Amino acid sequence: MNMPLNTSADTTNLVEQARFNMIEQQIRPWRLLDEDVLDLLTQVRREEFAPAPYRSMAFMDIEIPLNASVEEAERTGQVMLPPRVEARMLQDAKVMPTDRVLEIGTGSGYMAALLGRSAAQVLSIEINAELVDFAKDNLREAGITNVEVRMGDGSRDLSADGPFDVIILSGSVAEVPQGLLPLLTEGGRLIAVVGQEPMMRATIVTRKGSGFETTQPWDIIIPRLVNFAEPSPFKF
């Protein structure tokens, strides 16, 4: 007896079921309450931003390597973050359609795509030349035209490109980069994961006049962004 072959419709149904499960079982329970963000996760096709060898893992609650070598990806921190982490950061950023956004750490371009669908304009900085090209290709295929991906070092002076309504760091840092805070507009938000293993906290810094208000609503450990300052290992 011949078994029926899978059709393209069957494959599409499986993918959409996996996307639904990702949203309902991983993301929504992680205090993801913004329906606009949840809708966006159905519109921007995460699997199309994953490297081809890892597309079957796109909806899993894991970090996906962006290098040919898993070991290299772990060493450099060049990964797609778990879906629930990116979704929660996007929710906390409270991006408005008129906002200008800076992202540091483009990776595959998936977060930049989410931001592009939410904001007026996005500048995304990536230090790895191969990932710059990969992200540009992914964004072009997704039809997203309001995101500029630029090769650069996000730890360097970006004052010429400011100001920004939202700044998102798609990787962890030891401390809030003080050089980025003056780039925020009034009411602007910086979202970063700050700290050292085994304790890192999502940190939201909001500009209020001449000062800044900081909250740390949740804990997560994610790979480092390169070249940002680390605390000295020496103690006196």
Secondary structure as GFF3:
##gff-version 3
##sequence-region A 1 236
A	DSSP	alpha_helix	8	21	.	.	.	ID=ss1
A	DSSP	pi_helix	22	27	.	.	.	ID=ss2
A	DSSP	three_ten_helix	28	30	.	.	.	ID=ss3
A	DSSP	alpha_helix	35	43	.	.	.	ID=ss4
A	DSSP	three_ten_helix	46	49	.	.	.	ID=ss5
A	DSSP	three_ten_helix	52	57	.	.	.	ID=ss6
A	DSSP	beta_strand	64	65	.	.	.	ID=ss7
A	DSSP	alpha_helix	70	76	.	.	.	ID=ss8
A	DSSP	beta_strand	79	80	.	.	.	ID=ss9
A	DSSP	alpha_helix	83	93	.	.	.	ID=ss10
A	DSSP	beta_strand	100	104	.	.	.	ID=ss11
A	DSSP	alpha_helix	110	118	.	.	.	ID=ss12
A	DSSP	beta_strand	121	126	.	.	.	ID=ss13
A	DSSP	alpha_helix	129	141	.	.	.	ID=ss14
A	DSSP	beta_strand	147	151	.	.	.	ID=ss15
A	DSSP	three_ten_helix	159	161	.	.	.	ID=ss16
A	DSSP	beta_strand	164	173	.	.	.	ID=ss17
A	DSSP	three_ten_helix	178	183	.	.	.	ID=ss18
A	DSSP	beta_strand	184	196	.	.	.	ID=ss19
A	DSSP	beta_strand	199	208	.	.	.	ID=ss20
A	DSSP	beta_strand	211	219	.	.	.	ID=ss21
###
